[in-house]
Amino acid sequence: MVDALYFGERKEATSWCAVCFRDPKRKENLWWTFCHAETTSVYVEGRKYLENLGYTIMSVTGDGFGGLRQAFAGIPFQMCHVHMERIVILGTTRKPILEAGQALLALIRSLHQNISGESFKIYLKKYLEKYQTFLNEKTVNPETGASFLTHEPLHRASLSVVRFLPYLFTFETHEQISRTTNSLEGHFSHIRDVVGVHRGLSRSHMERVLHSIFLASTIAPTKKKLKYVL
Protein backbone atom coordinates (compact mmCIF):
# COMPACT_ATOMS: atom_id res chain seq x y z
CA MET A 1 0.00 0.00 0.00
CA VAL A 2 1.13 3.56 -0.68
CA ASP A 3 0.23 6.97 0.72
CA ALA A 4 1.63 10.37 1.59
CA LEU A 5 1.87 12.08 4.98
CA TYR A 6 1.72 15.86 4.70
CA PHE A 7 3.21 18.46 6.99
CA GLY A 8 1.64 21.91 6.84
CA GLU A 9 -1.41 22.98 4.90
CA ARG A 10 -1.33 21.28 1.48
CA LYS A 11 -2.23 24.50 -0.36
CA GLU A 12 0.63 26.45 1.20
CA ALA A 13 4.01 26.72 -0.51
CA THR A 14 5.76 25.62 2.67
CA SER A 15 3.98 22.26 2.89
CA TRP A 16 5.81 19.01 2.10
CA CYS A 17 5.20 15.32 2.50
CA ALA A 18 6.67 11.90 3.15
CA VAL A 19 5.64 9.22 0.63
CA CYS A 20 5.81 5.66 1.91
CA PHE A 21 5.38 2.18 0.41
CA ARG A 22 4.39 -0.41 3.02
CA ASP A 23 3.77 -4.15 3.08
CA PRO A 24 0.65 -4.43 5.30
CA LYS A 25 1.00 -8.16 5.94
CA ARG A 26 4.55 -7.91 7.28
CA LYS A 27 4.02 -4.35 8.56
CA GLU A 28 7.25 -3.41 6.84
CA ASN A 29 8.15 -0.09 5.25
CA LEU A 30 9.67 -0.90 1.88
CA TRP A 31 10.55 2.56 0.55
CA TRP A 32 10.03 6.20 1.42
CA THR A 33 11.07 9.65 0.30
CA PHE A 34 10.38 13.30 1.05
CA CYS A 35 9.07 15.78 -1.50
CA HIS A 36 7.09 18.97 -1.94
CA ALA A 37 3.99 17.03 -3.02
CA GLU A 38 3.09 13.56 -4.21
CA THR A 39 3.47 13.20 -7.97
CA THR A 40 3.32 10.41 -10.50
CA SER A 41 7.09 10.58 -10.90
CA VAL A 42 7.63 10.08 -7.17
CA TYR A 43 5.57 6.89 -7.19
CA VAL A 44 7.31 5.70 -10.35
CA GLU A 45 10.64 6.26 -8.58
CA GLY A 46 9.55 4.08 -5.67
CA ARG A 47 8.25 1.37 -7.96
CA LYS A 48 11.47 1.25 -9.99
CA TYR A 49 13.56 1.19 -6.81
CA LEU A 50 11.77 -1.87 -5.46
CA GLU A 51 11.65 -3.66 -8.80
CA ASN A 52 15.39 -3.10 -9.25
CA LEU A 53 15.91 -4.79 -5.90
CA GLY A 54 13.99 -7.81 -7.18
CA TYR A 55 10.58 -7.12 -5.66
CA THR A 56 7.48 -8.14 -7.59
CA ILE A 57 4.61 -5.78 -6.76
CA MET A 58 1.50 -7.97 -6.78
CA SER A 59 -1.04 -5.23 -6.03
CA VAL A 60 -1.36 -1.66 -4.80
CA THR A 61 -3.88 -0.08 -2.44
CA GLY A 62 -4.01 3.70 -2.38
CA ASP A 63 -6.15 6.81 -2.28
CA GLY A 64 -7.70 8.84 -5.06
CA PHE A 65 -4.53 10.54 -6.28
CA GLY A 66 -4.80 10.28 -10.07
CA GLY A 67 -1.12 9.58 -10.71
CA LEU A 68 -1.17 6.34 -8.73
CA ARG A 69 -2.85 4.25 -11.40
CA GLN A 70 -0.48 5.65 -14.01
CA ALA A 71 2.58 4.99 -11.85
CA PHE A 72 1.52 1.41 -11.20
CA ALA A 73 0.20 0.64 -14.67
CA GLY A 74 -0.15 -3.09 -15.22
CA ILE A 75 -0.54 -3.80 -11.49
CA PRO A 76 -3.96 -4.46 -9.89
CA PHE A 77 -5.07 -1.29 -8.06
CA GLN A 78 -7.48 -1.14 -5.13
CA MET A 79 -9.10 2.15 -4.15
CA CYS A 80 -8.99 2.47 -0.36
CA HIS A 81 -12.54 2.20 1.00
CA VAL A 82 -11.82 4.66 3.81
CA HIS A 83 -10.55 7.30 1.38
CA MET A 84 -13.56 6.67 -0.85
CA GLU A 85 -15.86 7.39 2.07
CA ARG A 86 -13.94 10.59 2.89
CA ILE A 87 -14.32 11.81 -0.68
CA VAL A 88 -18.07 11.22 -0.56
CA ILE A 89 -18.41 12.95 2.81
CA LEU A 90 -16.89 16.07 1.26
CA GLY A 91 -20.06 16.23 -0.82
CA THR A 92 -22.65 14.89 1.60
CA THR A 93 -21.28 15.94 5.03
CA ARG A 94 -21.36 13.39 7.85
CA LYS A 95 -24.99 14.25 8.62
CA PRO A 96 -26.59 14.99 5.26
CA ILE A 97 -29.98 16.70 5.22
CA LEU A 98 -30.87 15.97 1.62
CA GLU A 99 -32.34 12.54 0.90
CA ALA A 100 -29.95 12.07 -2.03
CA GLY A 101 -27.02 12.78 0.28
CA GLN A 102 -28.28 10.37 2.92
CA ALA A 103 -28.70 7.63 0.32
CA LEU A 104 -25.23 8.15 -1.17
CA LEU A 105 -23.55 8.15 2.22
CA ALA A 106 -25.39 4.97 3.23
CA LEU A 107 -24.35 3.34 -0.04
CA ILE A 108 -20.67 4.18 0.36
CA ARG A 109 -20.67 3.02 3.98
CA SER A 110 -21.94 -0.35 2.82
CA LEU A 111 -18.35 -0.92 1.61
CA HIS A 112 -17.44 -1.53 5.25
CA GLN A 113 -20.19 -4.16 5.54
CA ASN A 114 -18.64 -6.61 3.05
CA ILE A 115 -21.11 -5.85 0.27
CA SER A 116 -20.23 -7.63 -2.96
CA GLY A 117 -19.14 -5.70 -6.01
CA GLU A 118 -22.10 -6.95 -7.98
CA SER A 119 -24.60 -5.81 -5.33
CA PHE A 120 -22.90 -2.44 -4.98
CA LYS A 121 -23.10 -1.83 -8.72
CA ILE A 122 -26.83 -2.66 -8.71
CA TYR A 123 -27.52 -0.25 -5.84
CA LEU A 124 -25.40 2.48 -7.44
CA LYS A 125 -27.34 2.09 -10.70
CA LYS A 126 -30.63 2.41 -8.80
CA TYR A 127 -29.32 5.45 -6.95
CA LEU A 128 -28.37 7.23 -10.17
CA GLU A 129 -31.67 6.36 -11.81
CA LYS A 130 -33.57 7.84 -8.88
CA TYR A 131 -31.51 10.95 -8.20
CA GLN A 132 -29.80 11.84 -11.50
CA THR A 133 -32.32 14.55 -12.37
CA PHE A 134 -32.00 16.01 -8.88
CA LEU A 135 -28.18 15.91 -9.05
CA ASN A 136 -28.25 17.69 -12.42
CA GLU A 137 -30.50 20.53 -11.26
CA LYS A 138 -29.13 23.97 -12.04
CA THR A 139 -29.63 27.38 -10.49
CA VAL A 140 -29.49 30.56 -12.59
CA ASN A 141 -27.92 33.73 -11.22
CA PRO A 142 -30.61 36.40 -11.85
CA GLU A 143 -28.02 39.15 -12.25
CA THR A 144 -25.52 37.49 -14.60
CA GLY A 145 -27.68 34.80 -16.15
CA ALA A 146 -24.92 32.27 -15.44
CA SER A 147 -26.05 28.82 -14.34
CA PHE A 148 -24.40 26.41 -11.92
CA LEU A 149 -25.21 23.05 -10.38
CA THR A 150 -27.56 23.53 -7.46
CA HIS A 151 -26.14 20.55 -5.55
CA GLU A 152 -22.59 20.74 -6.92
CA PRO A 153 -20.74 19.05 -3.98
CA LEU A 154 -23.18 16.15 -3.99
CA HIS A 155 -23.03 15.90 -7.78
CA ARG A 156 -19.22 15.79 -7.59
CA ALA A 157 -19.32 13.11 -4.90
CA SER A 158 -21.58 10.86 -6.98
CA LEU A 159 -19.29 11.25 -9.99
CA SER A 160 -16.33 10.26 -7.82
CA VAL A 161 -18.03 6.99 -6.89
CA VAL A 162 -18.68 6.26 -10.57
CA ARG A 163 -15.09 7.14 -11.49
CA PHE A 164 -13.55 4.90 -8.81
CA LEU A 165 -16.05 2.05 -9.19
CA PRO A 166 -13.68 -0.06 -11.36
CA TYR A 167 -11.14 -0.03 -8.49
CA LEU A 168 -13.39 -0.53 -5.46
CA PHE A 169 -13.60 -4.32 -5.68
CA THR A 170 -10.23 -5.35 -7.06
CA PHE A 171 -9.75 -7.36 -3.87
CA GLU A 172 -12.48 -9.76 -4.96
CA THR A 173 -10.26 -11.20 -7.68
CA HIS A 174 -6.93 -10.62 -5.95
CA GLU A 175 -7.15 -12.10 -2.46
CA GLN A 176 -3.78 -10.73 -1.35
CA ILE A 177 -4.84 -7.12 -1.74
CA SER A 178 -5.93 -4.96 1.18
CA ARG A 179 -9.19 -3.01 0.90
CA THR A 180 -7.87 -0.06 2.90
CA THR A 181 -4.62 1.70 3.73
CA ASN A 182 -5.41 1.37 7.44
CA SER A 183 -2.04 -0.21 8.24
CA LEU A 184 -0.25 2.79 6.77
CA GLU A 185 -2.74 5.26 8.24
CA GLY A 186 -2.10 3.77 11.69
CA HIS A 187 1.63 4.05 11.11
CA PHE A 188 1.25 7.69 10.08
CA SER A 189 -0.83 8.37 13.18
CA HIS A 190 2.00 6.98 15.33
CA ILE A 191 4.48 9.16 13.43
CA ARG A 192 2.40 12.28 14.04
CA ASP A 193 2.36 11.50 17.77
CA VAL A 194 6.15 11.14 17.82
CA VAL A 195 7.00 14.20 15.73
CA GLY A 196 4.45 16.23 17.67
CA VAL A 197 6.89 16.15 20.57
CA HIS A 198 9.49 17.82 18.35
CA ARG A 199 7.55 20.87 17.21
CA GLY A 200 9.71 23.64 15.81
CA LEU A 201 12.26 21.41 14.09
CA SER A 202 13.47 22.49 10.67
CA ARG A 203 12.47 20.34 7.72
CA SER A 204 15.96 18.82 7.45
CA HIS A 205 15.94 17.80 11.10
CA MET A 206 12.39 16.55 10.82
CA GLU A 207 13.38 14.37 7.86
CA ARG A 208 16.12 12.75 9.95
CA VAL A 209 13.60 11.97 12.68
CA LEU A 210 11.22 10.50 10.09
CA HIS A 211 14.04 8.44 8.56
CA SER A 212 14.62 6.87 11.96
CA ILE A 213 10.94 6.07 12.43
CA PHE A 214 10.48 4.64 8.94
CA LEU A 215 13.71 2.67 9.32
CA ALA A 216 12.48 1.12 12.56
CA SER A 217 9.72 -0.58 10.54
CA THR A 218 12.10 -1.80 7.84
CA ILE A 219 13.23 -5.43 8.04
CA ALA A 220 16.37 -4.98 5.97
CA PRO A 221 17.62 -1.38 5.92
CA THR A 222 20.42 -0.65 3.48
CA LYS A 223 23.88 0.33 4.71
CA LYS A 224 23.41 3.74 3.11
CA LYS A 225 20.25 4.39 5.12
CA LEU A 226 21.83 3.13 8.33
CA LYS A 227 24.82 5.42 7.80
CA TYR A 228 22.55 8.38 7.11
CA VAL A 229 20.42 7.84 10.21
CA LEU A 230 22.98 6.59 12.67
N, C-alpha and C positions, 0 to 999 in steps of 0.2 A: 504494500500500500504506500501511497505517496501523498504528501501534503506540505503546506508551507505555514510556518509560524511567524506572524508579523510583529514587529516592534514599532510602536508609534502609529498614528492614524494613517491608514493606507493611502489617503488622498494627499497627504503632505509630502513635500520633497525630502524630508528628513527620515521618512519611514524606510525600513529595510526588513528583510526576512531571512529565515533559515529554512531551506528546503531539505526534506529528509525522506529517504526510502527505507522502509521497515518491513521485515518479515514478521507478520503477526503471530504465526504459529510458534516460532522460536523466540519471539520478542527481541529480535536482534536488529539494530540499526545497521543497514548495509552501506549507505552512502549519504553524505550531507554536504551542503555548501551554503554560503551566505551571499546574498545578492540584493540589489535594490528592490526587485519585484520578481515574482515567478514568471518565467517565460517559457515558450516552447523549447528554446535552445538550452535552457538550464536543465530541463527534464531529459532532453536528448543527450546532454553531457553525462548525466547520471546513468542513463541506460547504457551508453557506450562504455562507460567505465566498468560497470558490472559485467557486461558481455565480454569485454576484453580480459577480465579476470577468469572467465569460464562459466559465469552464471548463465542459466537459462531462465528467463523471466516467463513464468507460466501464465500469469494473469496480473492485472493491476486494478486496484480499487482506489478511487479518488473522488474529488469534488467536481464542481461544474466548470472548472477552468477549461476553456476551449482548446488550449494547446496540448492538453494531456493526451487526447485521443490521437492527435497528429504525432506527438512524440513517441507514443507507443503503438504506432501503426502495425497491424499484423498480430497484435497481442490482445486476447480477450480483455475487455474493459468493463468494470462494474461501477455504476454510479452509486456513491455512498447514499444509503437511504436516509441517514440523519441529515446530510447536506441537502438532499432533495426536499425534505420536510422544511428545512430552514428557508429555502428559496420560496416555497409556497407560502410560508407564514409572512414573508415580506409583502405578499399581495393580499393575504386574508386577515392578518393579525392573528394573535393566539385566541382571541375571543370574537370571531367574526359576527357581525350583526346581520349581514345579508345572507339569505338562504343559499345562494350560489357559493358564497364563501364558506359557509358551514359545511356544505356538501363536499367541496373540494378538499377542505382540511381533513374531513373524516375519511375521504378516499385515500389521501396520501398517508394518513396515519395507519391505514390498514396494512401498509408495508411492514409494520412492526408486528403484525399479527399473523405472519406466515401465509398471507394470501398468495395464491398461485399467479403466475404471469398471465395465464389465460383468463382467469377470473377478473384480474385487475383491468385488463384490456376491455373486457365486456362492460365493466362498470364505468370506465372512462368514456367509452363510446356513448353509453346512455347519458352520462353527465353532459357531454358536449351536445348531444341531440336536444336535451332539455333546456340547457342554458346558453347555447350559442348565440341566439338572438339577443338575449340580455347582455351577454359579454360584449357584443358588437355595438351596443347602443352608443350613440354619439350625442354630445351636447354642443350647441352652437353659441359662440360668443356674440351677443346682440350688438356689440359695438364694432367688432372687427369682421364678423361673419365667418371667422375661422371655426372649424369644428375639431373636436377632440373626443377620444373615448371617455365615456362617462365613468366607467369602472376600470380605468387603465391598469392599476396595480393588479387587480384580480384577473383581468384579461392577460396580462403578462405572465402571471403565475400559471394559468392554465396552459399557455403556450409552452412554458418551460417543461411542464409534465409531458406534453406531447413530444417535445424535442428530445428529452432524455429517456423516453419510454424504451427505445431499443437497447438501453444499457442498464435498465433497472432489474432485469432478471437474468443477467448473464450467469449468475451463480447456479441457476437451475441446470445448466448444461456443463458447468465446470465446477465440480464439487469442492475443489481446493480453494476457490475464491471466497473472500470475505465480503459480506454484504455492506459493511460499514468500515469506516476508518477509526473505529472506537479505540483500538489498541494504540494508534498513533496520537489520537486526541487525548487519551489518558496520559501518555508520555509527555505531550506538550503541556498539559495541565501541571504535571509534576515540575517541568522545567520552569514554568511561570512562577511557581511557588519558590523555587530555589533562587532564580535571578531576582525575584522581588526583594530579597534580602540585600541585594547589591545595587540598589537604586543609585543612579548618579554615575555609574561607570561609563566610560567612553565606549564607542562601538568596538574598537579594537580589543579592549579589555573584556567586553561582554562576549565577543566571539571566542576568546580563549576559555572563558567559563563554559560556554556552550559546547566547545570542542570536548572539554573534559566530561561533560554530562553525556553527550552523544557517544563518546568513546567508551564510557562505562557500560553501555548497552550494546557493545560490539564484541562479538566472540573472538574475532581475529584481527585486531588493529594492526595496521602496517607500521613498519619501523619509522617511516617518515612522520606519521601521525603521532606516534609515541614521543618522538624527539621534539615535535612541535609543542605538544602539551606538557611534557614532563621536563 
